[in-house]
Amino acid sequence: MFVMELTYIAPIDRIEAALPEHVAWLDSHYASGVFIASGRKDPRDGGIIIALGDDRTKIEEIAKSDPFSVAGVCEYTITKFFATKTAEPLEQYRETLPS
């Protein structure tokens, strides 16, 4: 599992201009089952996406395809983690540590 942290590097008006394409991009990755949660940070200086998978390269490619990345309005920090403990409704996402 990955935490994809977006940090805005452009004025908010440029973020707003790219937002409809970014939302469509998010929707496509929800539909494919890769994204399970996302939202803005507070203060509004970026966002967070929780993505399923174990292939960092694939997640990095997804981040590069974000219209925000293409427009040059954000940077990504990608952190892999193992969700070894979850709330009961998220049990299906629990992971075991690799050997």
Biopython code that builds the backbone (N, CA, C, O; Angstrom):
import numpy as np
from Bio.PDB.StructureBuilder import StructureBuilder

atoms = [
    (1, "MET", "N", (0.853, -1.164, 0.000)),
    (1, "MET", "CA", (0.000, 0.000, 0.000)),
    (1, "MET", "C", (0.901, 1.230, 0.000)),
    (1, "MET", "O", (2.032, 1.193, 0.484)),
    (2, "PHE", "N", (0.370, 2.328, -0.557)),
    (2, "PHE", "CA", (1.167, 3.545, -0.671)),
    (2, "PHE", "C", (0.371, 4.758, -0.211)),
    (2, "PHE", "O", (-0.840, 4.843, -0.417)),
    (3, "VAL", "N", (1.075, 5.690, 0.415)),
    (3, "VAL", "CA", (0.569, 7.027, 0.661)),
    (3, "VAL", "C", (1.211, 7.907, -0.396)),
    (3, "VAL", "O", (2.435, 8.021, -0.475)),
    (4, "MET", "N", (0.367, 8.526, -1.204)),
    (4, "MET", "CA", (0.836, 9.445, -2.244)),
    (4, "MET", "C", (0.495, 10.855, -1.749)),
    (4, "MET", "O", (-0.672, 11.245, -1.714)),
    (5, "GLU", "N", (1.521, 11.604, -1.373)),
    (5, "GLU", "CA", (1.291, 12.955, -0.865)),
    (5, "GLU", "C", (1.609, 13.971, -1.947)),
    (5, "GLU", "O", (2.724, 14.016, -2.467)),
    (6, "LEU", "N", (0.619, 14.786, -2.280)),
    (6, "LEU", "CA", (0.788, 15.849, -3.256)),
    (6, "LEU", "C", (1.076, 17.147, -2.516)),
    (6, "LEU", "O", (0.435, 17.450, -1.510)),
    (7, "THR", "N", (2.038, 17.912, -3.016)),
    (7, "THR", "CA", (2.320, 19.242, -2.493)),
    (7, "THR", "C", (2.219, 20.214, -3.654)),
    (7, "THR", "O", (2.910, 20.066, -4.662)),
    (8, "TYR", "N", (1.347, 21.218, -3.506)),
    (8, "TYR", "CA", (1.185, 22.200, -4.572)),
    (8, "TYR", "C", (2.421, 23.072, -4.687)),
    (8, "TYR", "O", (2.995, 23.495, -3.683)),
    (9, "ILE", "N", (2.823, 23.335, -5.921)),
    (9, "ILE", "CA", (3.992, 24.183, -6.180)),
    (9, "ILE", "C", (3.622, 25.338, -7.105)),
    (9, "ILE", "O", (4.493, 25.971, -7.702)),
    (10, "ALA", "N", (2.325, 25.604, -7.215)),
    (10, "ALA", "CA", (1.827, 26.682, -8.071)),
    (10, "ALA", "C", (0.685, 27.386, -7.343)),
    (10, "ALA", "O", (0.118, 26.844, -6.394)),
    (11, "PRO", "N", (0.358, 28.577, -7.786)),
    (11, "PRO", "CA", (-0.763, 29.298, -7.162)),
    (11, "PRO", "C", (-2.071, 28.512, -7.295)),
    (11, "PRO", "O", (-2.238, 27.716, -8.219)),
    (12, "ILE", "N", (-2.986, 28.748, -6.365)),
    (12, "ILE", "CA", (-4.230, 27.982, -6.294)),
    (12, "ILE", "C", (-5.077, 28.147, -7.556)),
    (12, "ILE", "O", (-5.830, 27.236, -7.901)),
    (13, "ASP", "N", (-4.978, 29.274, -8.251)),
    (13, "ASP", "CA", (-5.762, 29.432, -9.483)),
    (13, "ASP", "C", (-5.324, 28.430, -10.548)),
    (13, "ASP", "O", (-6.155, 27.973, -11.333)),
    (14, "ARG", "N", (-4.047, 28.083, -10.592)),
    (14, "ARG", "CA", (-3.571, 27.056, -11.523)),
    (14, "ARG", "C", (-4.015, 25.673, -11.082)),
    (14, "ARG", "O", (-4.288, 24.814, -11.921)),
    (15, "ILE", "N", (-4.092, 25.445, -9.768)),
    (15, "ILE", "CA", (-4.617, 24.181, -9.247)),
    (15, "ILE", "C", (-6.079, 24.041, -9.668)),
    (15, "ILE", "O", (-6.485, 23.003, -10.190)),
    (16, "GLU", "N", (-6.858, 25.084, -9.440)),
    (16, "GLU", "CA", (-8.282, 25.071, -9.789)),
    (16, "GLU", "C", (-8.489, 24.826, -11.277)),
    (16, "GLU", "O", (-9.428, 24.128, -11.658)),
    (17, "ALA", "N", (-7.634, 25.385, -12.122)),
    (17, "ALA", "CA", (-7.770, 25.208, -13.572)),
    (17, "ALA", "C", (-7.580, 23.750, -13.974)),
    (17, "ALA", "O", (-8.224, 23.278, -14.911)),
    (18, "ALA", "N", (-6.703, 23.033, -13.275)),
    (18, "ALA", "CA", (-6.416, 21.632, -13.601)),
    (18, "ALA", "C", (-7.297, 20.655, -12.821)),
    (18, "ALA", "O", (-7.232, 19.448, -13.052)),
    (19, "LEU", "N", (-8.116, 21.163, -11.906)),
    (19, "LEU", "CA", (-8.882, 20.292, -11.011)),
    (19, "LEU", "C", (-9.867, 19.357, -11.725)),
    (19, "LEU", "O", (-9.918, 18.179, -11.372)),
    (20, "PRO", "N", (-10.645, 19.813, -12.703)),
    (20, "PRO", "CA", (-11.577, 18.868, -13.350)),
    (20, "PRO", "C", (-10.867, 17.657, -13.976)),
    (20, "PRO", "O", (-11.351, 16.532, -13.857)),
    (21, "GLU", "N", (-9.735, 17.878, -14.634)),
    (21, "GLU", "CA", (-8.980, 16.765, -15.208)),
    (21, "GLU", "C", (-8.392, 15.868, -14.107)),
    (21, "GLU", "O", (-8.350, 14.646, -14.252)),
    (22, "HIS", "N", (-7.946, 16.477, -13.021)),
    (22, "HIS", "CA", (-7.407, 15.714, -11.895)),
    (22, "HIS", "C", (-8.491, 14.816, -11.297)),
    (22, "HIS", "O", (-8.227, 13.654, -10.984)),
    (23, "VAL", "N", (-9.704, 15.341, -11.136)),
    (23, "VAL", "CA", (-10.807, 14.556, -10.568)),
    (23, "VAL", "C", (-11.162, 13.395, -11.495)),
    (23, "VAL", "O", (-11.426, 12.289, -11.023)),
    (24, "ALA", "N", (-11.170, 13.631, -12.799)),
    (24, "ALA", "CA", (-11.432, 12.541, -13.757)),
    (24, "ALA", "C", (-10.346, 11.474, -13.663)),
    (24, "ALA", "O", (-10.638, 10.281, -13.742)),
    (25, "TRP", "N", (-9.097, 11.898, -13.495)),
    (25, "TRP", "CA", (-7.962, 10.978, -13.320)),
    (25, "TRP", "C", (-8.148, 10.157, -12.038)),
    (25, "TRP", "O", (-7.951, 8.942, -12.041)),
    (26, "LEU", "N", (-8.529, 10.828, -10.941)),
    (26, "LEU", "CA", (-8.807, 10.117, -9.689)),
    (26, "LEU", "C", (-9.893, 9.066, -9.912)),
    (26, "LEU", "O", (-9.741, 7.910, -9.517)),
    (27, "ASP", "N", (-10.993, 9.481, -10.553)),
    (27, "ASP", "CA", (-12.120, 8.578, -10.778)),
    (27, "ASP", "C", (-11.691, 7.331, -11.546)),
    (27, "ASP", "O", (-12.152, 6.230, -11.246)),
    (28, "SER", "N", (-10.814, 7.496, -12.529)),
    (28, "SER", "CA", (-10.382, 6.337, -13.318)),
    (28, "SER", "C", (-9.582, 5.355, -12.467)),
    (28, "SER", "O", (-9.672, 4.144, -12.668)),
    (29, "HIS", "N", (-8.800, 5.868, -11.519)),
    (29, "HIS", "CA", (-8.013, 4.978, -10.658)),
    (29, "HIS", "C", (-8.843, 4.375, -9.527)),
    (29, "HIS", "O", (-8.510, 3.305, -9.019)),
    (30, "TYR", "N", (-9.920, 5.052, -9.128)),
    (30, "TYR", "CA", (-10.878, 4.413, -8.226)),
    (30, "TYR", "C", (-11.571, 3.267, -8.955)),
    (30, "TYR", "O", (-11.735, 2.179, -8.403)),
    (31, "ALA", "N", (-11.974, 3.518, -10.193)),
    (31, "ALA", "CA", (-12.676, 2.497, -10.980)),
    (31, "ALA", "C", (-11.808, 1.265, -11.218)),
    (31, "ALA", "O", (-12.314, 0.145, -11.274)),
    (32, "SER", "N", (-10.497, 1.475, -11.359)),
    (32, "SER", "CA", (-9.593, 0.339, -11.588)),
    (32, "SER", "C", (-9.226, -0.386, -10.298)),
    (32, "SER", "O", (-8.588, -1.438, -10.340)),
    (33, "GLY", "N", (-9.625, 0.170, -9.143)),
    (33, "GLY", "CA", (-9.362, -0.470, -7.859)),
    (33, "GLY", "C", (-8.027, -0.128, -7.229)),
    (33, "GLY", "O", (-7.650, -0.731, -6.225)),
    (34, "VAL", "N", (-7.300, 0.832, -7.798)),
    (34, "VAL", "CA", (-5.989, 1.199, -7.250)),
    (34, "VAL", "C", (-6.127, 2.180, -6.087)),
    (34, "VAL", "O", (-5.442, 2.029, -5.075)),
    (35, "PHE", "N", (-6.994, 3.174, -6.210)),
    (35, "PHE", "CA", (-7.164, 4.172, -5.153)),
    (35, "PHE", "C", (-8.302, 3.750, -4.241)),
    (35, "PHE", "O", (-9.343, 3.279, -4.699)),
    (36, "ILE", "N", (-8.086, 3.926, -2.927)),
    (36, "ILE", "CA", (-9.148, 3.614, -1.977)),
    (36, "ILE", "C", (-9.564, 4.818, -1.131)),
    (36, "ILE", "O", (-10.600, 4.770, -0.468)),
    (37, "ALA", "N", (-8.780, 5.892, -1.142)),
    (37, "ALA", "CA", (-9.143, 7.115, -0.412)),
    (37, "ALA", "C", (-8.299, 8.262, -0.946)),
    (37, "ALA", "O", (-7.166, 8.065, -1.383)),
    (38, "SER", "N", (-8.864, 9.460, -0.905)),
    (38, "SER", "CA", (-8.108, 10.646, -1.302)),
    (38, "SER", "C", (-8.799, 11.879, -0.755)),
    (38, "SER", "O", (-9.972, 11.841, -0.382)),
    (39, "GLY", "N", (-8.053, 12.975, -0.715)),
    (39, "GLY", "CA", (-8.640, 14.235, -0.284)),
    (39, "GLY", "C", (-7.602, 15.320, -0.116)),
    (39, "GLY", "O", (-6.396, 15.072, -0.145)),
    (40, "ARG", "N", (-8.105, 16.531, 0.062)),
    (40, "ARG", "CA", (-7.253, 17.710, 0.270)),
    (40, "ARG", "C", (-6.645, 17.694, 1.660)),
    (40, "ARG", "O", (-7.216, 17.153, 2.607)),
    (41, "LYS", "N", (-5.482, 18.298, 1.756)),
    (41, "LYS", "CA", (-4.885, 18.546, 3.073)),
    (41, "LYS", "C", (-5.458, 19.855, 3.617)),
    (41, "LYS", "O", (-5.971, 20.683, 2.865)),
    (42, "ASP", "N", (-5.362, 20.021, 4.911)),
    (42, "ASP", "CA", (-5.773, 21.255, 5.568)),
    (42, "ASP", "C", (-4.628, 21.711, 6.439)),
    (42, "ASP", "O", (-4.342, 21.059, 7.443)),
    (43, "PRO", "N", (-3.956, 22.803, 6.104)),
    (43, "PRO", "CA", (-4.341, 23.792, 5.106)),
    (43, "PRO", "C", (-4.215, 23.245, 3.683)),
    (43, "PRO", "O", (-3.545, 22.240, 3.444)),
    (44, "ARG", "N", (-4.873, 23.926, 2.750)),
    (44, "ARG", "CA", (-4.960, 23.461, 1.369)),
    (44, "ARG", "C", (-3.648, 23.730, 0.622)),
    (44, "ARG", "O", (-3.544, 24.659, -0.180)),
    (45, "ASP", "N", (-2.667, 22.899, 0.907)),
    (45, "ASP", "CA", (-1.376, 23.014, 0.217)),
    (45, "ASP", "C", (-1.034, 21.731, -0.533)),
    (45, "ASP", "O", (0.110, 21.518, -0.933)),
    (46, "GLY", "N", (-2.054, 20.869, -0.719)),
    (46, "GLY", "CA", (-1.837, 19.611, -1.421)),
    (46, "GLY", "C", (-2.919, 18.624, -1.068)),
    (46, "GLY", "O", (-4.013, 19.002, -0.649)),
    (47, "GLY", "N", (-2.603, 17.343, -1.244)),
    (47, "GLY", "CA", (-3.579, 16.308, -0.971)),
    (47, "GLY", "C", (-2.911, 14.993, -0.639)),
    (47, "GLY", "O", (-1.687, 14.869, -0.669)),
    (48, "ILE", "N", (-3.738, 14.016, -0.323)),
    (48, "ILE", "CA", (-3.274, 12.669, 0.019)),
    (48, "ILE", "C", (-4.111, 11.661, -0.767)),
    (48, "ILE", "O", (-5.326, 11.810, -0.893)),
    (49, "ILE", "N", (-3.447, 10.639, -1.290)),
    (49, "ILE", "CA", (-4.119, 9.520, -1.935)),
    (49, "ILE", "C", (-3.592, 8.243, -1.282)),
    (49, "ILE", "O", (-2.386, 8.098, -1.085)),
    (50, "ILE", "N", (-4.491, 7.322, -0.949)),
    (50, "ILE", "CA", (-4.098, 5.995, -0.476)),
    (50, "ILE", "C", (-4.299, 5.044, -1.650)),
    (50, "ILE", "O", (-5.402, 4.920, -2.181)),
    (51, "ALA", "N", (-3.219, 4.374, -2.048)),
    (51, "ALA", "CA", (-3.244, 3.507, -3.224)),
    (51, "ALA", "C", (-2.848, 2.082, -2.842)),
    (51, "ALA", "O", (-1.957, 1.864, -2.021)),
    (52, "LEU", "N", (-3.527, 1.128, -3.453)),
    (52, "LEU", "CA", (-3.210, -0.279, -3.246)),
    (52, "LEU", "C", (-2.137, -0.719, -4.234)),
    (52, "LEU", "O", (-2.028, -0.184, -5.337)),
    (53, "GLY", "N", (-1.356, -1.697, -3.819)),
    (53, "GLY", "CA", (-0.347, -2.252, -4.706)),
    (53, "GLY", "C", (0.954, -2.475, -3.978)),
    (53, "GLY", "O", (1.133, -2.057, -2.834)),
    (54, "ASP", "N", (1.865, -3.148, -4.672)),
    (54, "ASP", "CA", (3.189, -3.372, -4.100)),
    (54, "ASP", "C", (4.298, -2.996, -5.079)),
    (54, "ASP", "O", (5.475, -3.224, -4.799)),
    (55, "ASP", "N", (3.933, -2.426, -6.217)),
    (55, "ASP", "CA", (4.894, -2.051, -7.255)),
    (55, "ASP", "C", (5.088, -0.538, -7.265)),
    (55, "ASP", "O", (4.282, 0.204, -7.827)),
    (56, "ARG", "N", (6.179, -0.094, -6.626)),
    (56, "ARG", "CA", (6.459, 1.345, -6.528)),
    (56, "ARG", "C", (6.536, 1.992, -7.907)),
    (56, "ARG", "O", (6.056, 3.110, -8.094)),
    (57, "THR", "N", (7.131, 1.305, -8.866)),
    (57, "THR", "CA", (7.276, 1.870, -10.207)),
    (57, "THR", "C", (5.913, 2.178, -10.812)),
    (57, "THR", "O", (5.727, 3.229, -11.425)),
    (58, "LYS", "N", (4.971, 1.275, -10.644)),
    (58, "LYS", "CA", (3.618, 1.493, -11.166)),
    (58, "LYS", "C", (2.984, 2.719, -10.518)),
    (58, "LYS", "O", (2.376, 3.539, -11.207)),
    (59, "ILE", "N", (3.121, 2.851, -9.208)),
    (59, "ILE", "CA", (2.544, 3.997, -8.497)),
    (59, "ILE", "C", (3.227, 5.289, -8.937)),
    (59, "ILE", "O", (2.562, 6.313, -9.098)),
    (60, "GLU", "N", (4.530, 5.258, -9.132)),
    (60, "GLU", "CA", (5.241, 6.445, -9.619)),
    (60, "GLU", "C", (4.748, 6.833, -11.017)),
    (60, "GLU", "O", (4.596, 8.020, -11.309)),
    (61, "GLU", "N", (4.499, 5.851, -11.877)),
    (61, "GLU", "CA", (3.978, 6.126, -13.216)),
    (61, "GLU", "C", (2.581, 6.738, -13.131)),
    (61, "GLU", "O", (2.260, 7.668, -13.872)),
    (62, "ILE", "N", (1.759, 6.217, -12.232)),
    (62, "ILE", "CA", (0.427, 6.784, -12.035)),
    (62, "ILE", "C", (0.542, 8.248, -11.603)),
    (62, "ILE", "O", (-0.170, 9.108, -12.123)),
    (63, "ALA", "N", (1.431, 8.529, -10.658)),
    (63, "ALA", "CA", (1.622, 9.911, -10.188)),
    (63, "ALA", "C", (2.062, 10.828, -11.326)),
    (63, "ALA", "O", (1.589, 11.960, -11.428)),
    (64, "LYS", "N", (2.955, 10.351, -12.174)),
    (64, "LYS", "CA", (3.418, 11.167, -13.305)),
    (64, "LYS", "C", (2.309, 11.457, -14.304)),
    (64, "LYS", "O", (2.361, 12.458, -15.019)),
    (65, "SER", "N", (1.291, 10.574, -14.356)),
    (65, "SER", "CA", (0.189, 10.776, -15.287)),
    (65, "SER", "C", (-0.904, 11.698, -14.744)),
    (65, "SER", "O", (-1.820, 12.064, -15.480)),
    (66, "ASP", "N", (-0.820, 12.074, -13.478)),
    (66, "ASP", "CA", (-1.792, 12.983, -12.879)),
    (66, "ASP", "C", (-1.764, 14.307, -13.650)),
    (66, "ASP", "O", (-0.686, 14.864, -13.861)),
    (67, "PRO", "N", (-2.915, 14.820, -14.071)),
    (67, "PRO", "CA", (-2.932, 16.123, -14.741)),
    (67, "PRO", "C", (-2.274, 17.236, -13.929)),
    (67, "PRO", "O", (-1.746, 18.187, -14.505)),
    (68, "PHE", "N", (-2.298, 17.132, -12.607)),
    (68, "PHE", "CA", (-1.568, 18.102, -11.784)),
    (68, "PHE", "C", (-0.066, 17.995, -12.052)),
    (68, "PHE", "O", (0.617, 19.013, -12.159)),
    (69, "SER", "N", (0.450, 16.772, -12.162)),
    (69, "SER", "CA", (1.876, 16.590, -12.472)),
    (69, "SER", "C", (2.192, 17.089, -13.873)),
    (69, "SER", "O", (3.173, 17.800, -14.086)),
    (70, "VAL", "N", (1.349, 16.709, -14.820)),
    (70, "VAL", "CA", (1.560, 17.106, -16.220)),
    (70, "VAL", "C", (1.567, 18.628, -16.347)),
    (70, "VAL", "O", (2.360, 19.186, -17.105)),
    (71, "ALA", "N", (0.682, 19.300, -15.603)),
    (71, "ALA", "CA", (0.610, 20.762, -15.639)),
    (71, "ALA", "C", (1.714, 21.424, -14.826)),
    (71, "ALA", "O", (1.875, 22.644, -14.880)),
    (72, "GLY", "N", (2.480, 20.628, -14.067)),
    (72, "GLY", "CA", (3.572, 21.172, -13.269)),
    (72, "GLY", "C", (3.107, 21.962, -12.057)),
    (72, "GLY", "O", (3.769, 22.912, -11.638)),
    (73, "VAL", "N", (1.948, 21.563, -11.482)),
    (73, "VAL", "CA", (1.434, 22.316, -10.340)),
    (73, "VAL", "C", (1.589, 21.590, -9.002)),
    (73, "VAL", "O", (1.234, 22.133, -7.956)),
    (74, "CYS", "N", (2.119, 20.361, -9.036)),
    (74, "CYS", "CA", (2.339, 19.648, -7.774)),
    (74, "CYS", "C", (3.549, 18.741, -7.883)),
    (74, "CYS", "O", (4.022, 18.416, -8.972)),
    (75, "GLU", "N", (4.028, 18.350, -6.729)),
    (75, "GLU", "CA", (5.081, 17.339, -6.617)),
    (75, "GLU", "C", (4.537, 16.229, -5.722)),
    (75, "GLU", "O", (3.704, 16.466, -4.848)),
    (76, "TYR", "N", (5.025, 15.017, -5.959)),
    (76, "TYR", "CA", (4.589, 13.865, -5.182)),
    (76, "TYR", "C", (5.699, 13.363, -4.274)),
    (76, "TYR", "O", (6.873, 13.354, -4.646)),
    (77, "THR", "N", (5.308, 12.946, -3.081)),
    (77, "THR", "CA", (6.133, 12.127, -2.199)),
    (77, "THR", "C", (5.364, 10.818, -2.046)),
    (77, "THR", "O", (4.199, 10.818, -1.648)),
    (78, "ILE", "N", (6.020, 9.709, -2.363)),
    (78, "ILE", "CA", (5.355, 8.409, -2.310)),
    (78, "ILE", "C", (6.016, 7.565, -1.231)),
    (78, "ILE", "O", (7.230, 7.360, -1.229)),
    (79, "THR", "N", (5.186, 7.083, -0.316)),
    (79, "THR", "CA", (5.667, 6.272, 0.806)),
    (79, "THR", "C", (4.963, 4.926, 0.784)),
    (79, "THR", "O", (3.734, 4.854, 0.811)),
    (80, "LYS", "N", (5.754, 3.857, 0.734)),
    (80, "LYS", "CA", (5.184, 2.518, 0.824)),
    (80, "LYS", "C", (5.056, 2.151, 2.303)),
    (80, "LYS", "O", (5.946, 2.427, 3.107)),
    (81, "PHE", "N", (3.920, 1.519, 2.643)),
    (81, "PHE", "CA", (3.767, 1.032, 4.008)),
    (81, "PHE", "C", (2.943, -0.250, 3.991)),
    (81, "PHE", "O", (2.276, -0.567, 3.006)),
    (82, "PHE", "N", (3.004, -0.965, 5.078)),
    (82, "PHE", "CA", (2.273, -2.219, 5.227)),
    (82, "PHE", "C", (1.160, -1.988, 6.242)),
    (82, "PHE", "O", (1.431, -1.727, 7.414)),
    (83, "ALA", "N", (-0.079, -2.083, 5.802)),
    (83, "ALA", "CA", (-1.239, -1.878, 6.672)),
    (83, "ALA", "C", (-1.497, -3.159, 7.453)),
    (83, "ALA", "O", (-2.414, -3.918, 7.139)),
    (84, "THR", "N", (-0.682, -3.389, 8.470)),
    (84, "THR", "CA", (-0.785, -4.622, 9.246)),
    (84, "THR", "C", (-1.909, -4.566, 10.272)),
    (84, "THR", "O", (-2.300, -5.599, 10.817)),
    (85, "LYS", "N", (-2.432, -3.379, 10.541)),
    (85, "LYS", "CA", (-3.541, -3.209, 11.469)),
    (85, "LYS", "C", (-4.493, -2.205, 10.841)),
    (85, "LYS", "O", (-4.071, -1.160, 10.346)),
    (86, "THR", "N", (-5.789, -2.531, 10.864)),
    (86, "THR", "CA", (-6.802, -1.635, 10.306)),
    (86, "THR", "C", (-8.045, -1.663, 11.181)),
    (86, "THR", "O", (-8.206, -2.552, 12.017)),
    (87, "ALA", "N", (-8.909, -0.698, 10.987)),
    (87, "ALA", "CA", (-10.244, -0.752, 11.570)),
    (87, "ALA", "C", (-10.991, -1.904, 10.902)),
    (87, "ALA", "O", (-10.677, -2.283, 9.773)),
    (88, "GLU", "N", (-11.965, -2.448, 11.595)),
    (88, "GLU", "CA", (-12.680, -3.609, 11.087)),
    (88, "GLU", "C", (-13.254, -3.404, 9.679)),
    (88, "GLU", "O", (-13.155, -4.318, 8.859)),
    (89, "PRO", "N", (-13.848, -2.248, 9.362)),
    (89, "PRO", "CA", (-14.386, -2.079, 8.009)),
    (89, "PRO", "C", (-13.310, -2.108, 6.906)),
    (89, "PRO", "O", (-13.635, -2.280, 5.731)),
    (90, "LEU", "N", (-12.055, -1.943, 7.279)),
    (90, "LEU", "CA", (-10.944, -1.965, 6.317)),
    (90, "LEU", "C", (-10.171, -3.275, 6.351)),
    (90, "LEU", "O", (-9.075, -3.371, 5.798)),
    (91, "GLU", "N", (-10.735, -4.270, 6.992)),
    (91, "GLU", "CA", (-10.044, -5.544, 7.171)),
    (91, "GLU", "C", (-9.539, -6.133, 5.851)),
    (91, "GLU", "O", (-8.478, -6.755, 5.818)),
    (92, "GLN", "N", (-10.283, -5.942, 4.780)),
    (92, "GLN", "CA", (-9.866, -6.499, 3.490)),
    (92, "GLN", "C", (-8.537, -5.934, 2.984)),
    (92, "GLN", "O", (-7.912, -6.516, 2.098)),
    (93, "TYR", "N", (-8.109, -4.807, 3.544)),
    (93, "TYR", "CA", (-6.859, -4.178, 3.123)),
    (93, "TYR", "C", (-5.667, -4.519, 4.021)),
    (93, "TYR", "O", (-4.556, -4.057, 3.762)),
    (94, "ARG", "N", (-5.873, -5.302, 5.049)),
    (94, "ARG", "CA", (-4.766, -5.673, 5.935)),
    (94, "ARG", "C", (-3.708, -6.444, 5.164)),
    (94, "ARG", "O", (-4.005, -7.230, 4.264)),
    (95, "GLU", "N", (-2.474, -6.195, 5.545)),
    (95, "GLU", "CA", (-1.336, -6.824, 4.885)),
    (95, "GLU", "C", (-0.462, -7.526, 5.919)),
    (95, "GLU", "O", (-0.512, -7.219, 7.110)),
    (96, "THR", "N", (0.328, -8.461, 5.445)),
    (96, "THR", "CA", (1.329, -9.080, 6.302)),
    (96, "THR", "C", (2.681, -8.545, 5.882)),
    (96, "THR", "O", (2.891, -8.180, 4.726)),
    (97, "LEU", "N", (3.585, -8.506, 6.828)),
    (97, "LEU", "CA", (4.945, -8.073, 6.517)),
    (97, "LEU", "C", (5.639, -9.112, 5.669)),
    (97, "LEU", "O", (5.437, -10.309, 5.873)),
    (98, "PRO", "N", (6.461, -8.678, 4.714)),
    (98, "PRO", "CA", (7.207, -9.649, 3.916)),
    (98, "PRO", "C", (8.228, -10.387, 4.772)),
    (98, "PRO", "O", (8.724, -9.858, 5.766)),
    (99, "SER", "N", (8.524, -11.581, 4.382)),
    (99, "SER", "CA", (9.490, -12.404, 5.146)),
    (99, "SER", "C", (10.904, -11.921, 4.954)),
    (99, "SER", "O", (11.835, -12.495, 5.519)),
]
sb = StructureBuilder()
sb.init_structure("model")
sb.init_model(0)
sb.init_chain("A")
sb.init_seg("    ")
for serial, (resi, resn, name, xyz) in enumerate(atoms, 1):
    if name == "N":
        sb.init_residue(resn, " ", resi, " ")
    sb.init_atom(name, np.array(xyz, "f"), 0.0, 1.0, " ", f" {name:<3s}", serial, name[0])
structure = sb.get_structure()
